[in-house]
Amino acid sequence: MLILLAAALLLGLVFLVAGSVLWVRSYCVSEQISWRTDSNSWFVTSTHGSFMVVVAPGDMMSQRGSRWAHLILPDYPSLPTTGFIMKPWFLGFQTGSADQWQAAPLSVFAMQWWPITLCGLLMTLLPARLLLSTRRRNQRLRKGLCAKCGYDLRATPDQCPECGAVATTKVT
């Protein structure tokens, strides 16, 4: 149980730190990473607190023969959405598709960085709270205190006179 809580805490910290760093970085540098698979081309653009993922069928990369590309883009004031039919933002998310001028249908997903940072924060708080409460409970049991309220149980080892909790076995 403690290993799962520690793993969840670590994953939450990774989301929190990565989301925060990429959020701040997106205001300094506009960039695009693209790659292609056998059937699709993927483009991920990050700028001004948001990022957009575009999935295009076929090979639409400008550098033929390469499977990966990283570009530093001109400073966009926001995500480039020209030619896309985008739905309104909802809780930091936005979806859409290509306009009629595109030769192939494109799938578009845009997201702001703050939901990732918020998820990382929430994923960090709950496991941290559970780990701390488990640690506090184990420390109280080792010292001969009530696990629930911390009352000294040396005089009444079977039941806590303060809160009425039945004493549990000591942690070794």
VEXDREN-2710 file (C-alpha; in Angstrom, 1 decimal):
% VEXDREN-2710
k/r/px/py/pz
1/MET/0.0/0.0/0.0
2/LEU/2.8/2.4/0.9
3/ILE/4.6/1.6/-2.3
4/LEU/1.6/2.4/-4.4
5/LEU/1.1/5.7/-2.5
6/ALA/4.8/6.6/-3.0
7/ALA/4.5/5.8/-6.7
8/ALA/1.4/7.9/-7.0
9/LEU/3.1/10.7/-5.2
10/LEU/6.1/10.5/-7.5
11/LEU/3.9/10.4/-10.6
12/GLY/2.0/13.5/-9.3
13/LEU/5.3/15.3/-8.7
14/VAL/6.5/14.5/-12.3
15/PHE/3.2/15.9/-13.7
16/LEU/3.4/19.0/-11.5
17/VAL/7.0/19.8/-12.3
18/ALA/6.8/19.0/-16.0
19/GLY/3.5/20.8/-16.4
20/SER/4.9/23.9/-14.6
21/VAL/8.2/24.0/-16.5
22/LEU/6.5/23.5/-19.9
23/TRP/3.8/26.1/-19.1
24/VAL/6.5/28.7/-18.2
25/ARG/8.7/27.7/-21.2
26/SER/5.7/28.1/-23.6
27/TYR/5.7/31.8/-22.9
28/CYS/9.4/32.1/-23.7
29/VAL/9.8/29.8/-26.7
30/SER/7.3/28.8/-29.4
31/GLU/8.2/25.4/-30.7
32/GLN/6.9/22.5/-32.7
33/ILE/7.8/18.8/-32.5
34/SER/6.7/16.6/-35.4
35/TRP/7.0/12.9/-36.2
36/ARG/5.5/10.5/-38.6
37/THR/4.3/6.9/-38.2
38/ASP/3.4/4.5/-41.0
39/SER/0.0/6.0/-41.4
40/ASN/0.0/9.5/-39.8
41/SER/2.0/12.7/-39.3
42/TRP/1.8/14.2/-35.8
43/PHE/2.5/17.9/-35.0
44/VAL/2.7/19.2/-31.4
45/THR/2.9/23.0/-31.1
46/SER/3.5/24.8/-27.8
47/THR/3.1/28.6/-27.4
48/HIS/1.8/31.1/-24.8
49/GLY/0.5/28.7/-22.2
50/SER/-1.2/26.3/-24.6
51/PHE/-0.3/23.4/-26.9
52/MET/-2.0/21.9/-29.9
53/VAL/-1.8/18.4/-31.3
54/VAL/-2.6/17.9/-35.0
55/VAL/-2.9/14.4/-36.5
56/ALA/-2.8/14.3/-40.3
57/PRO/-3.1/11.2/-42.4
58/GLY/-0.1/10.3/-44.6
59/ASP/3.3/12.0/-44.7
60/MET/2.8/15.8/-44.4
61/MET/6.1/16.6/-42.8
62/SER/8.2/19.2/-44.6
63/GLN/11.5/17.3/-44.1
64/ARG/11.1/14.2/-46.3
65/GLY/12.9/11.1/-45.2
66/SER/13.0/12.1/-41.5
67/ARG/10.8/10.6/-38.9
68/TRP/11.3/13.4/-36.3
69/ALA/11.7/17.2/-36.5
70/HIS/12.0/19.9/-33.9
71/LEU/11.4/23.6/-34.9
72/ILE/11.6/26.8/-33.1
73/LEU/8.7/28.9/-34.4
74/PRO/8.2/32.6/-34.8
75/ASP/6.6/34.1/-31.7
76/TYR/2.9/33.5/-32.1
77/PRO/0.5/35.5/-29.9
78/SER/-1.5/32.4/-29.5
79/LEU/-2.0/28.9/-31.0
80/PRO/-2.1/29.0/-34.8
81/THR/-5.7/28.1/-35.6
82/THR/-6.0/29.6/-39.2
83/GLY/-7.8/27.0/-41.3
84/PHE/-9.2/25.1/-38.4
85/ILE/-12.8/24.8/-37.3
86/MET/-12.4/24.9/-33.5
87/LYS/-15.0/24.4/-30.8
88/PRO/-14.9/26.9/-27.8
89/TRP/-12.5/26.4/-24.9
90/PHE/-14.0/24.2/-22.1
91/LEU/-12.0/23.7/-18.9
92/GLY/-8.7/24.3/-20.8
93/PHE/-9.5/22.0/-23.7
94/GLN/-10.5/22.6/-27.3
95/THR/-11.0/20.3/-30.2
96/GLY/-11.6/20.8/-33.9
97/SER/-11.0/19.7/-37.5
98/ALA/-9.5/21.1/-40.7
99/ASP/-11.2/23.5/-42.9
100/GLN/-12.3/22.6/-46.4
101/TRP/-9.1/23.8/-48.0
102/GLN/-7.1/21.0/-46.5
103/ALA/-6.4/18.1/-48.9
104/ALA/-6.8/15.5/-46.1
105/PRO/-9.0/15.6/-43.0
106/LEU/-7.0/16.7/-39.9
107/SER/-7.8/16.0/-36.2
108/VAL/-7.0/18.8/-33.9
109/PHE/-6.7/18.9/-30.1
110/ALA/-5.6/22.0/-28.2
111/MET/-5.1/22.3/-24.5
112/GLN/-3.8/24.8/-22.1
113/TRP/-0.9/23.8/-19.8
114/TRP/-2.7/24.7/-16.5
115/PRO/-4.9/21.6/-16.4
116/ILE/-1.8/19.4/-16.5
117/THR/-0.2/21.4/-13.7
118/LEU/-3.5/21.2/-11.7
119/CYS/-3.8/17.5/-12.2
120/GLY/-0.2/17.1/-11.0
121/LEU/-1.0/19.1/-7.9
122/LEU/-4.1/17.1/-7.1
123/MET/-2.2/13.8/-7.8
124/THR/0.4/15.0/-5.3
125/LEU/-1.8/16.2/-2.5
126/LEU/-3.9/13.1/-1.8
127/PRO/-1.0/10.5/-1.7
128/ALA/1.1/12.9/0.4
129/ARG/-1.8/13.3/2.9
130/LEU/-2.3/9.6/3.1
131/LEU/1.4/8.9/3.5
132/LEU/1.7/11.5/6.3
133/SER/-1.3/10.2/8.2
134/THR/0.0/6.6/7.9
135/ARG/3.3/7.7/9.2
136/ARG/1.8/9.7/12.1
137/ARG/-0.4/6.7/13.1
138/ASN/2.6/4.3/13.0
139/GLN/4.7/6.7/15.1
140/ARG/1.9/7.0/17.7
141/LEU/1.6/3.2/17.9
142/ARG/5.4/2.8/18.4
143/LYS/5.3/5.3/21.3
144/GLY/2.4/3.5/23.0
145/LEU/-0.1/6.3/22.1
146/CYS/-3.6/6.0/20.8
147/ALA/-3.5/5.7/17.0
148/LYS/-6.6/7.9/16.7
149/CYS/-6.0/10.9/19.1
150/GLY/-2.5/10.4/20.4
151/TYR/-3.4/10.0/24.1
152/ASP/-0.9/8.1/26.3
153/LEU/-2.1/4.5/26.7
154/ARG/0.4/3.4/29.4
155/ALA/-2.2/3.4/32.1
156/THR/-5.1/1.9/30.1
157/PRO/-3.5/-0.2/27.3
158/ASP/-6.8/-1.9/26.2
159/GLN/-8.9/1.2/25.3
160/CYS/-8.3/4.9/25.0
161/PRO/-10.0/6.9/27.8
162/GLU/-9.9/10.1/25.7
163/CYS/-11.7/9.0/22.4
164/GLY/-12.9/5.4/23.3
165/ALA/-10.9/3.8/20.5
166/VAL/-9.9/0.1/21.1
167/ALA/-6.1/-0.2/21.2
168/THR/-4.6/-1.9/18.2
169/THR/-1.4/-3.9/18.2
170/LYS/1.9/-2.1/18.2
171/VAL/3.8/-1.6/14.9
172/THR/7.3/-3.2/15.0
END
